[in-house]
Amino acid sequence: MNQIYEIVWAHVAEKDLKEILGYIAIDSPANALNIFKKIKNKAASLYTMPERCRIVPELKNQGITQYRELIVPPWRIMFRISDMKVNILSVLDSRQNIEDILLKRLINMK
């Protein structure tokens, strides 16, 4: 029997999504709405078997294995499973240098 996980969006992930959609909406509000639905639906699908998603490769190379990602091309939804929750941590454009973005966020947390 599959366990059911609660999906929780971190403030920074919501901010990521708003920035993505704001940028897209400049040229096409309709496209921004479609992308919003696509990302939210994919993230919502994590309520069962979130372990099916791969470990974030850039972090895995550093020995950090608790973060996973779901790909919605060209975006990467990064999350962590904790207890019975899937914590959505970031929505990043895969065309950017993910390592730099994550490092900046880590530094800003201190």
MOPAC internal coordinates of N, CA, C and O (Angstrom, degrees):
PM7 1SCF
backbone

  N    0.0000 0     0.00 0     0.00 0    0    0    0
  C    1.4587 1     0.00 0     0.00 0    1    0    0
  C    1.5362 1   109.45 1     0.00 0    2    1    0
  O    1.2310 1   120.41 1   -47.95 1    3    2    1
  N    1.3055 1   116.81 1   132.05 1    3    2    1
  C    1.4590 1   121.47 1  -178.92 1    5    3    2
  C    1.5172 1   111.20 1   -76.04 1    6    5    3
  O    1.2310 1   121.35 1   -41.75 1    7    6    5
  N    1.3211 1   115.02 1   138.25 1    7    6    5
  C    1.4482 1   120.72 1   175.29 1    9    7    6
  C    1.5275 1   108.32 1   -81.13 1   10    9    7
  O    1.2310 1   121.29 1   -29.36 1   11   10    9
  N    1.3166 1   115.15 1   150.64 1   11   10    9
  C    1.4584 1   120.97 1   179.14 1   13   11   10
  C    1.5239 1   108.58 1  -106.24 1   14   13   11
  O    1.2310 1   120.91 1   -53.80 1   15   14   13
  N    1.3263 1   115.87 1   126.20 1   15   14   13
  C    1.4550 1   122.35 1  -179.42 1   17   15   14
  C    1.5269 1   109.98 1  -105.63 1   18   17   15
  O    1.2310 1   121.19 1   -33.67 1   19   18   17
  N    1.3181 1   115.34 1   146.33 1   19   18   17
  C    1.4622 1   121.43 1   173.25 1   21   19   18
  C    1.5314 1   107.82 1   -84.21 1   22   21   19
  O    1.2310 1   120.40 1   -42.82 1   23   22   21
  N    1.3167 1   116.83 1   137.18 1   23   22   21
  C    1.4694 1   121.65 1   177.82 1   25   23   22
  C    1.5283 1   107.84 1   -97.41 1   26   25   23
  O    1.2310 1   120.61 1   -56.77 1   27   26   25
  N    1.3433 1   116.43 1   123.23 1   27   26   25
  C    1.4590 1   121.90 1  -178.74 1   29   27   26
  C    1.5231 1   108.16 1  -124.52 1   30   29   27
  O    1.2310 1   120.67 1   -55.86 1   31   30   29
  N    1.3230 1   116.32 1   124.14 1   31   30   29
  C    1.4630 1   121.58 1   179.52 1   33   31   30
  C    1.5223 1   109.49 1   -94.07 1   34   33   31
  O    1.2310 1   120.39 1   -56.69 1   35   34   33
  N    1.3184 1   116.86 1   123.31 1   35   34   33
  C    1.4657 1   122.06 1   174.08 1   37   35   34
  C    1.5185 1   108.91 1   -70.65 1   38   37   35
  O    1.2310 1   120.90 1   -26.30 1   39   38   37
  N    1.3186 1   115.89 1   153.70 1   39   38   37
  C    1.4648 1   121.37 1   179.43 1   41   39   38
  C    1.5353 1   111.00 1   -55.17 1   42   41   39
  O    1.2310 1   120.13 1   136.28 1   43   42   41
  N    1.3097 1   117.36 1   -43.72 1   43   42   41
  C    1.4697 1   120.63 1  -177.45 1   45   43   42
  C    1.5311 1   111.24 1   -66.11 1   46   45   43
  O    1.2310 1   119.82 1   146.17 1   47   46   45
  N    1.3271 1   117.94 1   -33.83 1   47   46   45
  C    1.4671 1   120.83 1   177.66 1   49   47   46
  C    1.5269 1   110.21 1   -68.93 1   50   49   47
  O    1.2310 1   120.42 1   139.99 1   51   50   49
  N    1.3286 1   116.79 1   -40.01 1   51   50   49
  C    1.4602 1   120.29 1   176.49 1   53   51   50
  C    1.5322 1   110.06 1   -63.25 1   54   53   51
  O    1.2310 1   120.73 1   140.07 1   55   54   53
  N    1.3254 1   116.21 1   -39.93 1   55   54   53
  C    1.4637 1   121.18 1   178.21 1   57   55   54
  C    1.5289 1   110.17 1   -64.01 1   58   57   55
  O    1.2310 1   120.65 1   136.13 1   59   58   57
  N    1.3411 1   116.36 1   -43.87 1   59   58   57
  C    1.4731 1   120.33 1   176.59 1   61   59   58
  C    1.5251 1   110.71 1   -54.70 1   62   61   59
  O    1.2310 1   121.18 1   131.61 1   63   62   61
  N    1.3311 1   115.35 1   -48.39 1   63   62   61
  C    1.4588 1   120.56 1  -176.79 1   65   63   62
  C    1.5315 1   110.88 1   -64.37 1   66   65   63
  O    1.2310 1   120.27 1   137.83 1   67   66   65
  N    1.3241 1   117.09 1   -42.17 1   67   66   65
  C    1.4721 1   120.34 1   178.87 1   69   67   66
  C    1.5231 1   110.90 1   -62.38 1   70   69   67
  O    1.2310 1   120.05 1   140.00 1   71   70   69
  N    1.3230 1   117.52 1   -40.00 1   71   70   69
  C    1.4641 1   120.90 1   179.53 1   73   71   70
  C    1.5246 1   111.05 1   -66.01 1   74   73   71
  O    1.2310 1   120.50 1   136.89 1   75   74   73
  N    1.3169 1   116.65 1   -43.11 1   75   74   73
  C    1.4624 1   121.23 1   177.79 1   77   75   74
  C    1.5266 1   110.14 1   -59.44 1   78   77   75
  O    1.2310 1   121.10 1   130.31 1   79   78   77
  N    1.3271 1   115.50 1   -49.69 1   79   78   77
  C    1.4621 1   120.31 1  -176.96 1   81   79   78
  C    1.5224 1   112.09 1   -67.66 1   82   81   79
  O    1.2310 1   120.45 1   143.35 1   83   82   81
  N    1.3286 1   116.74 1   -36.65 1   83   82   81
  C    1.4567 1   120.49 1   177.58 1   85   83   82
  C    1.5090 1   111.87 1   -62.55 1   86   85   83
  O    1.2310 1   120.98 1   138.45 1   87   86   85
  N    1.3137 1   115.73 1   -41.55 1   87   86   85
  C    1.4638 1   120.70 1   179.03 1   89   87   86
  C    1.5340 1   110.70 1   -64.74 1   90   89   87
  O    1.2310 1   120.67 1   134.95 1   91   90   89
  N    1.3224 1   116.33 1   -45.05 1   91   90   89
  C    1.4639 1   120.98 1  -178.57 1   93   91   90
  C    1.5305 1   110.75 1   -68.38 1   94   93   91
  O    1.2310 1   120.37 1   142.92 1   95   94   93
  N    1.3249 1   116.91 1   -37.08 1   95   94   93
  C    1.4651 1   121.94 1  -176.21 1   97   95   94
  C    1.5298 1   112.41 1   -65.89 1   98   97   95
  O    1.2310 1   120.34 1   157.88 1   99   98   97
  N    1.3199 1   116.95 1   -22.12 1   99   98   97
  C    1.4663 1   119.48 1   177.47 1  101   99   98
  C    1.5235 1   109.79 1   -56.67 1  102  101   99
  O    1.2310 1   120.70 1   136.88 1  103  102  101
  N    1.3288 1   116.26 1   -43.12 1  103  102  101
  C    1.4662 1   120.83 1  -179.37 1  105  103  102
  C    1.5218 1   113.10 1   -92.41 1  106  105  103
  O    1.2310 1   120.73 1   146.64 1  107  106  105
  N    1.3472 1   116.20 1   -33.36 1  107  106  105
  C    1.4618 1   118.69 1  -174.35 1  109  107  106
  C    1.5323 1   111.57 1  -154.03 1  110  109  107
  O    1.2310 1   120.43 1   -85.64 1  111  110  109
  N    1.3218 1   116.79 1    94.36 1  111  110  109
  C    1.4698 1   119.17 1   177.10 1  113  111  110
  C    1.5320 1   112.53 1   -58.05 1  114  113  111
  O    1.2310 1   120.24 1   143.89 1  115  114  113
  N    1.3111 1   117.14 1   -36.11 1  115  114  113
  C    1.4670 1   120.44 1  -179.82 1  117  115  114
  C    1.5286 1   110.70 1   -65.08 1  118  117  115
  O    1.2310 1   120.70 1   138.05 1  119  118  117
  N    1.3291 1   116.27 1   -41.95 1  119  118  117
  C    1.4602 1   120.13 1   178.04 1  121  119  118
  C    1.5234 1   110.72 1   -65.21 1  122  121  119
  O    1.2310 1   120.36 1   140.85 1  123  122  121
  N    1.3358 1   116.91 1   -39.15 1  123  122  121
  C    1.4657 1   120.85 1   177.65 1  125  123  122
  C    1.5256 1   110.29 1   -60.34 1  126  125  123
  O    1.2310 1   120.11 1   137.80 1  127  126  125
  N    1.3081 1   117.39 1   -42.20 1  127  126  125
  C    1.4619 1   121.37 1   178.56 1  129  127  126
  C    1.5264 1   110.91 1   -63.79 1  130  129  127
  O    1.2310 1   120.17 1   137.32 1  131  130  129
  N    1.3226 1   117.28 1   -42.68 1  131  130  129
  C    1.4701 1   120.82 1   178.48 1  133  131  130
  C    1.5262 1   111.17 1   -62.52 1  134  133  131
  O    1.2310 1   120.34 1   138.17 1  135  134  133
  N    1.3111 1   116.95 1   -41.83 1  135  134  133
  C    1.4634 1   121.08 1   179.82 1  137  135  134
  C    1.5264 1   110.14 1   -67.56 1  138  137  135
  O    1.2310 1   120.50 1   139.75 1  139  138  137
  N    1.3286 1   116.65 1   -40.25 1  139  138  137
  C    1.4667 1   120.65 1   176.10 1  141  139  138
  C    1.5248 1   110.42 1   -56.01 1  142  141  139
  O    1.2310 1   120.67 1   130.38 1  143  142  141
  N    1.3220 1   116.32 1   -49.62 1  143  142  141
  C    1.4685 1   120.87 1  -179.76 1  145  143  142
  C    1.5230 1   111.03 1   -61.38 1  146  145  143
  O    1.2310 1   120.73 1   137.08 1  147  146  145
  N    1.3103 1   116.20 1   -42.92 1  147  146  145
  C    1.4668 1   120.87 1  -178.50 1  149  147  146
  C    1.5264 1   111.32 1   -62.23 1  150  149  147
  O    1.2310 1   120.21 1   132.44 1  151  150  149
  N    1.3420 1   117.20 1   -47.56 1  151  150  149
  C    1.4645 1   121.31 1  -179.10 1  153  151  150
  C    1.5263 1   110.69 1   -66.60 1  154  153  151
  O    1.2310 1   120.18 1   134.61 1  155  154  153
  N    1.3277 1   117.26 1   -45.39 1  155  154  153
  C    1.4685 1   120.42 1  -179.01 1  157  155  154
  C    1.5294 1   111.17 1   -64.14 1  158  157  155
  O    1.2310 1   119.92 1   139.36 1  159  158  157
  N    1.3245 1   117.76 1   -40.64 1  159  158  157
  C    1.4666 1   120.70 1   179.17 1  161  159  158
  C    1.5198 1   111.66 1   -65.92 1  162  161  159
  O    1.2310 1   120.59 1   138.20 1  163  162  161
  N    1.3377 1   116.48 1   -41.80 1  163  162  161
  C    1.4695 1   119.69 1   178.33 1  165  163  162
  C    1.5197 1   110.16 1   -63.55 1  166  165  163
  O    1.2310 1   120.44 1   136.28 1  167  166  165
  N    1.3293 1   116.76 1   -43.72 1  167  166  165
  C    1.4661 1   120.44 1   179.09 1  169  167  166
  C    1.5307 1   110.38 1   -63.67 1  170  169  167
  O    1.2310 1   120.44 1   139.82 1  171  170  169
  N    1.3133 1   116.76 1   -40.18 1  171  170  169
  C    1.4606 1   120.76 1   179.53 1  173  171  170
  C    1.5278 1   111.45 1   -63.68 1  174  173  171
  O    1.2310 1   120.41 1   153.17 1  175  174  173
  N    1.3215 1   116.82 1   -26.83 1  175  174  173
  C    1.4747 1   120.06 1  -179.87 1  177  175  174
  C    1.5274 1   112.19 1   -67.80 1  178  177  175
  O    1.2310 1   120.37 1   168.18 1  179  178  177
  N    1.3133 1   116.89 1   -11.82 1  179  178  177
  C    1.4700 1   121.14 1   179.95 1  181  179  178
  C    1.5265 1   112.40 1   -74.24 1  182  181  179
  O    1.2310 1   119.84 1   178.09 1  183  182  181
  N    1.3290 1   117.91 1    -1.91 1  183  182  181
  C    1.4630 1   120.09 1  -179.33 1  185  183  182
  C    1.5269 1   112.24 1   -63.10 1  186  185  183
  O    1.2310 1   120.73 1   159.14 1  187  186  185
  N    1.3230 1   116.20 1   -20.86 1  187  186  185
  C    1.4689 1   119.65 1   172.58 1  189  187  186
  C    1.5273 1   108.91 1  -126.31 1  190  189  187
  O    1.2310 1   120.98 1   -37.54 1  191  190  189
  N    1.2787 1   115.73 1   142.46 1  191  190  189
  C    1.4619 1   124.97 1   176.01 1  193  191  190
  C    1.5371 1   114.71 1    48.24 1  194  193  191
  O    1.2310 1   119.50 1  -127.25 1  195  194  193
  N    1.3172 1   118.57 1    52.75 1  195  194  193
  C    1.4651 1   118.97 1   178.44 1  197  195  194
  C    1.5279 1   112.63 1   -65.75 1  198  197  195
  O    1.2310 1   120.75 1   162.55 1  199  198  197
  N    1.3253 1   116.16 1   -17.45 1  199  198  197
  C    1.4660 1   120.90 1   178.81 1  201  199  198
  C    1.5240 1   111.96 1   -66.94 1  202  201  199
  O    1.2310 1   120.33 1   167.15 1  203  202  201
  N    1.3305 1   116.98 1   -12.85 1  203  202  201
  C    1.4708 1   121.05 1  -179.52 1  205  203  202
  C    1.5277 1   111.78 1   -66.62 1  206  205  203
  O    1.2310 1   120.63 1   159.63 1  207  206  205
  N    1.3065 1   116.41 1   -20.37 1  207  206  205
  C    1.4656 1   120.96 1  -177.24 1  209  207  206
  C    1.5258 1   110.32 1   -82.76 1  210  209  207
  O    1.2310 1   121.42 1   -27.27 1  211  210  209
  N    1.3214 1   114.89 1   152.73 1  211  210  209
  C    1.4567 1   119.94 1  -176.22 1  213  211  210
  C    1.5319 1   112.00 1   -74.86 1  214  213  211
  O    1.2310 1   121.53 1   -24.80 1  215  214  213
  N    1.3086 1   114.68 1   155.20 1  215  214  213
  C    1.4565 1   121.68 1   172.30 1  217  215  214
  C    1.5290 1   106.91 1   -71.87 1  218  217  215
  O    1.2310 1   120.17 1   -38.59 1  219  218  217
  N    1.3331 1   117.29 1   141.41 1  219  218  217
  C    1.4689 1   121.51 1  -178.99 1  221  219  218
  C    1.5340 1   108.41 1   -59.64 1  222  221  219
  O    1.2310 1   119.64 1   -65.11 1  223  222  221
  N    1.3330 1   118.29 1   114.89 1  223  222  221
  C    1.4685 1   121.44 1  -173.02 1  225  223  222
  C    1.5276 1   114.24 1   -57.80 1  226  225  223
  O    1.2310 1   120.21 1   138.28 1  227  226  225
  N    1.3373 1   117.21 1   -41.72 1  227  226  225
  C    1.4638 1   119.88 1  -178.57 1  229  227  226
  C    1.5224 1   111.82 1   -62.76 1  230  229  227
  O    1.2310 1   120.73 1   148.57 1  231  230  229
  N    1.3303 1   116.20 1   -31.43 1  231  230  229
  C    1.4683 1   120.13 1   178.69 1  233  231  230
  C    1.5268 1   110.74 1   -84.14 1  234  233  231
  O    1.2310 1   120.92 1   142.49 1  235  234  233
  N    1.3133 1   115.85 1   -37.51 1  235  234  233
  C    1.4659 1   120.27 1   178.49 1  237  235  234
  C    1.5231 1   110.45 1   -58.00 1  238  237  235
  O    1.2310 1   120.44 1   141.25 1  239  238  237
  N    1.3337 1   116.76 1   -38.75 1  239  238  237
  C    1.4646 1   121.09 1   178.55 1  241  239  238
  C    1.5241 1   112.13 1   -61.86 1  242  241  239
  O    1.2310 1   120.78 1   157.81 1  243  242  241
  N    1.3370 1   116.12 1   -22.19 1  243  242  241
  C    1.4608 1   121.90 1   178.95 1  245  243  242
  C    1.5311 1   111.69 1   -98.27 1  246  245  243
  O    1.2310 1   120.26 1  -173.69 1  247  246  245
  N    1.3231 1   117.10 1     6.31 1  247  246  245
  C    1.4567 1   121.76 1   178.94 1  249  247  246
  C    1.5256 1   113.99 1    84.49 1  250  249  247
  O    1.2310 1   120.16 1  -168.00 1  251  250  249
  N    1.3330 1   117.30 1    12.00 1  251  250  249
  C    1.4697 1   122.19 1   179.71 1  253  251  250
  C    1.5240 1   107.32 1  -100.38 1  254  253  251
  O    1.2310 1   120.96 1   -67.01 1  255  254  253
  N    1.3245 1   115.78 1   112.99 1  255  254  253
  C    1.4634 1   118.78 1  -171.73 1  257  255  254
  C    1.5288 1   114.92 1  -118.28 1  258  257  255
  O    1.2310 1   119.56 1  -174.13 1  259  258  257
  N    1.3095 1   118.45 1     5.87 1  259  258  257
  C    1.4702 1   119.43 1  -176.19 1  261  259  258
  C    1.5304 1   113.45 1   -88.39 1  262  261  259
  O    1.2310 1   120.08 1   177.17 1  263  262  261
  N    1.3407 1   117.45 1    -2.83 1  263  262  261
  C    1.4615 1   120.78 1  -179.07 1  265  263  262
  C    1.5176 1   110.40 1  -108.18 1  266  265  263
  O    1.2310 1   121.17 1   -45.19 1  267  266  265
  N    1.3154 1   115.36 1   134.81 1  267  266  265
  C    1.4585 1   121.49 1  -179.35 1  269  267  266
  C    1.5207 1   109.12 1  -122.77 1  270  269  267
  O    1.2310 1   121.44 1    -9.96 1  271  270  269
  N    1.3238 1   114.86 1   170.04 1  271  270  269
  C    1.4568 1   118.22 1   179.04 1  273  271  270
  C    1.5158 1   110.95 1  -144.03 1  274  273  271
  O    1.2310 1   122.63 1   -28.53 1  275  274  273
  N    1.3180 1   112.57 1   151.47 1  275  274  273
  C    1.4516 1   122.76 1   175.09 1  277  275  274
  C    1.5283 1   105.96 1  -119.14 1  278  277  275
  O    1.2310 1   120.42 1   -52.33 1  279  278  277
  N    1.2958 1   116.79 1   127.67 1  279  278  277
  C    1.4574 1   121.52 1  -176.35 1  281  279  278
  C    1.5316 1   110.27 1   -93.35 1  282  281  279
  O    1.2310 1   121.29 1   -51.87 1  283  282  281
  N    1.3318 1   115.14 1   128.13 1  283  282  281
  C    1.4611 1   123.43 1   171.20 1  285  283  282
  C    1.5238 1   103.64 1  -129.25 1  286  285  283
  O    1.2310 1   120.33 1   -93.15 1  287  286  285
  N    1.3377 1   116.97 1    86.85 1  287  286  285
  C    1.4657 1   121.07 1  -168.46 1  289  287  286
  C    1.5226 1   113.13 1   -47.03 1  290  289  287
  O    1.2310 1   119.38 1   -48.13 1  291  290  289
  N    1.3184 1   118.80 1   131.87 1  291  290  289
  C    1.4612 1   128.55 1     1.20 1  293  291  290
  C    1.5356 1   113.51 1   -94.41 1  294  293  291
  O    1.2310 1   119.97 1  -159.86 1  295  294  293
  N    1.3211 1   117.66 1    20.14 1  295  294  293
  C    1.4641 1   120.32 1  -176.38 1  297  295  294
  C    1.5134 1   112.38 1  -100.54 1  298  297  295
  O    1.2310 1   122.07 1   -25.59 1  299  298  297
  N    1.3176 1   113.64 1   154.41 1  299  298  297
  C    1.4614 1   121.81 1   178.51 1  301  299  298
  C    1.5286 1   107.98 1  -121.75 1  302  301  299
  O    1.2310 1   120.87 1   -60.16 1  303  302  301
  N    1.3189 1   115.95 1   119.84 1  303  302  301
  C    1.4594 1   121.89 1   177.60 1  305  303  302
  C    1.5219 1   106.39 1   -94.00 1  306  305  303
  O    1.2310 1   120.51 1   -68.57 1  307  306  305
  N    1.3219 1   116.63 1   111.43 1  307  306  305
  C    1.4626 1   120.94 1  -177.86 1  309  307  306
  C    1.5179 1   109.58 1   -99.20 1  310  309  307
  O    1.2310 1   121.39 1   -42.40 1  311  310  309
  N    1.3254 1   114.95 1   137.60 1  311  310  309
  C    1.4568 1   119.34 1  -176.34 1  313  311  310
  C    1.5214 1   111.42 1  -148.74 1  314  313  311
  O    1.2310 1   121.91 1   -11.82 1  315  314  313
  N    1.3228 1   113.95 1   168.18 1  315  314  313
  C    1.4647 1   121.76 1   176.56 1  317  315  314
  C    1.5215 1   107.28 1  -133.76 1  318  317  315
  O    1.2310 1   120.91 1   -42.46 1  319  318  317
  N    1.3109 1   115.87 1   137.54 1  319  318  317
  C    1.4572 1   121.88 1   177.57 1  321  319  318
  C    1.5270 1   107.50 1   -94.40 1  322  321  319
  O    1.2310 1   120.90 1   -52.85 1  323  322  321
  N    1.3274 1   115.88 1   127.15 1  323  322  321
  C    1.4536 1   120.92 1  -179.89 1  325  323  322
  C    1.5257 1   108.14 1  -144.18 1  326  325  323
  O    1.2310 1   121.09 1   -55.14 1  327  326  325
  N    1.3256 1   115.52 1   124.86 1  327  326  325
  C    1.4676 1   120.78 1  -174.51 1  329  327  326
  C    1.5286 1   107.46 1    54.96 1  330  329  327
  O    1.2310 1   120.04 1    55.64 1  331  330  329
  N    1.2913 1   117.53 1  -124.36 1  331  330  329
  C    1.4679 1   120.48 1   179.01 1  333  331  330
  C    1.5282 1   110.33 1  -111.28 1  334  333  331
  O    1.2310 1   121.31 1  -144.09 1  335  334  333
  N    1.3316 1   115.10 1    35.91 1  335  334  333
  C    1.4598 1   121.10 1   179.44 1  337  335  334
  C    1.5213 1   110.55 1  -124.92 1  338  337  335
  O    1.2310 1   121.38 1   -34.84 1  339  338  337
  N    1.3109 1   114.97 1   145.16 1  339  338  337
  C    1.4509 1   122.21 1   169.19 1  341  339  338
  C    1.5224 1   105.09 1  -108.38 1  342  341  339
  O    1.2310 1   120.98 1   -68.71 1  343  342  341
  N    1.3211 1   115.73 1   111.29 1  343  342  341
  C    1.4562 1   121.50 1  -178.55 1  345  343  342
  C    1.5240 1   109.23 1   -94.18 1  346  345  343
  O    1.2310 1   120.65 1   -71.30 1  347  346  345
  N    1.3342 1   116.36 1   108.70 1  347  346  345
  C    1.4610 1   121.54 1   177.48 1  349  347  346
  C    1.5224 1   106.59 1   -76.25 1  350  349  347
  O    1.2310 1   120.61 1   -60.79 1  351  350  349
  N    1.3241 1   116.44 1   119.21 1  351  350  349
  C    1.4582 1   121.54 1  -172.15 1  353  351  350
  C    1.5209 1   113.77 1  -103.94 1  354  353  351
  O    1.2310 1   119.96 1   147.29 1  355  354  353
  N    1.3182 1   117.69 1   -32.71 1  355  354  353
  C    1.4588 1   121.26 1  -176.48 1  357  355  354
  C    1.5162 1   110.24 1  -156.55 1  358  357  355
  O    1.2310 1   121.42 1   -28.36 1  359  358  357
  N    1.3191 1   114.89 1   151.64 1  359  358  357
  C    1.4623 1   121.92 1   168.85 1  361  359  358
  C    1.5230 1   104.38 1  -127.83 1  362  361  359
  O    1.2310 1   120.99 1   -71.41 1  363  362  361
  N    1.3283 1   115.70 1   108.59 1  363  362  361
  C    1.4590 1   121.13 1  -172.17 1  365  363  362
  C    1.5229 1   111.46 1  -120.39 1  366  365  363
  O    1.2310 1   121.22 1   -30.72 1  367  366  365
  N    1.3026 1   115.27 1   149.28 1  367  366  365
  C    1.4601 1   122.35 1   176.80 1  369  367  366
  C    1.5284 1   107.50 1   -79.90 1  370  369  367
  O    1.2310 1   120.27 1   -59.09 1  371  370  369
  N    1.2989 1   117.09 1   120.91 1  371  370  369
  C    1.4679 1   121.21 1  -176.07 1  373  371  370
  C    1.5252 1   112.54 1   -67.78 1  374  373  371
  O    1.2310 1   119.96 1   168.42 1  375  374  373
  N    1.3244 1   117.69 1   -11.58 1  375  374  373
  C    1.4626 1   120.50 1   178.55 1  377  375  374
  C    1.5236 1   111.79 1   -81.05 1  378  377  375
  O    1.2310 1   120.79 1   172.13 1  379  378  377
  N    1.3270 1   116.10 1    -7.87 1  379  378  377
  C    1.4599 1   120.93 1   177.48 1  381  379  378
  C    1.5240 1   109.42 1   -96.00 1  382  381  379
  O    1.2310 1   120.80 1   -13.50 1  383  382  381
  N    1.3397 1   116.08 1   166.50 1  383  382  381
  C    1.4536 1   120.62 1   177.73 1  385  383  382
  C    1.5268 1   108.41 1   -78.92 1  386  385  383
  O    1.2310 1   120.79 1   -77.80 1  387  386  385
  N    1.3150 1   116.10 1   102.20 1  387  386  385
  C    1.4621 1   122.50 1  -175.02 1  389  387  386
  C    1.5269 1   111.18 1   -63.80 1  390  389  387
  O    1.2310 1   120.44 1   140.98 1  391  390  389
  N    1.3156 1   116.76 1   -39.02 1  391  390  389
  C    1.4686 1   119.76 1  -179.48 1  393  391  390
  C    1.5263 1   111.24 1   -59.99 1  394  393  391
  O    1.2310 1   120.12 1   137.08 1  395  394  393
  N    1.3274 1   117.37 1   -42.92 1  395  394  393
  C    1.4623 1   120.74 1   178.80 1  397  395  394
  C    1.5250 1   111.38 1   -63.82 1  398  397  395
  O    1.2310 1   120.62 1   136.97 1  399  398  397
  N    1.3149 1   116.42 1   -43.03 1  399  398  397
  C    1.4660 1   120.39 1  -179.45 1  401  399  398
  C    1.5228 1   110.41 1   -62.65 1  402  401  399
  O    1.2310 1   120.57 1   133.34 1  403  402  401
  N    1.3265 1   116.51 1   -46.66 1  403  402  401
  C    1.4654 1   120.00 1  -179.25 1  405  403  402
  C    1.5239 1   111.37 1   -64.70 1  406  405  403
  O    1.2310 1   120.08 1   140.66 1  407  406  405
  N    1.3080 1   117.45 1   -39.34 1  407  406  405
  C    1.4523 1   121.36 1   178.96 1  409  407  406
  C    1.5376 1   110.75 1   -63.72 1  410  409  407
  O    1.2310 1   120.31 1   135.68 1  411  410  409
  N    1.3303 1   117.02 1   -44.32 1  411  410  409
  C    1.4673 1   120.69 1   178.03 1  413  411  410
  C    1.5227 1   110.64 1   -60.70 1  414  413  411
  O    1.2310 1   120.49 1   138.75 1  415  414  413
  N    1.3174 1   116.66 1   -41.25 1  415  414  413
  C    1.4744 1   119.53 1  -179.72 1  417  415  414
  C    1.5282 1   110.84 1   -66.95 1  418  417  415
  O    1.2310 1   120.50 1   141.58 1  419  418  417
  N    1.2940 1   116.65 1   -38.42 1  419  418  417
  C    1.4627 1   120.33 1   178.97 1  421  419  418
  C    1.5286 1   110.11 1   -64.85 1  422  421  419
  O    1.2310 1   120.50 1   136.79 1  423  422  421
  N    1.3168 1   116.65 1   -43.21 1  423  422  421
  C    1.4613 1   121.08 1   179.50 1  425  423  422
  C    1.5293 1   110.62 1   -64.14 1  426  425  423
  O    1.2310 1   120.21 1   138.79 1  427  426  425
  N    1.3284 1   117.21 1   -41.21 1  427  426  425
  C    1.4582 1   121.11 1  -179.49 1  429  427  426
  C    1.5245 1   113.34 1   -69.00 1  430  429  427
  O    1.2310 1   120.22 1   160.85 1  431  430  429
  N    1.3282 1   117.18 1   -19.15 1  431  430  429
  C    1.4632 1   120.60 1   178.96 1  433  431  430
  C    1.5251 1   111.83 1   -75.30 1  434  433  431
  O    1.2310 1   120.27 1   159.21 1  435  434  433
  N    1.3131 1   117.09 1   -20.79 1  435  434  433
  C    1.4717 1   120.86 1  -175.85 1  437  435  434
  C    1.4934 1   112.33 1   -79.52 1  438  437  435
  O    1.2310 1   120.10 1   180.00 1  439  438  437

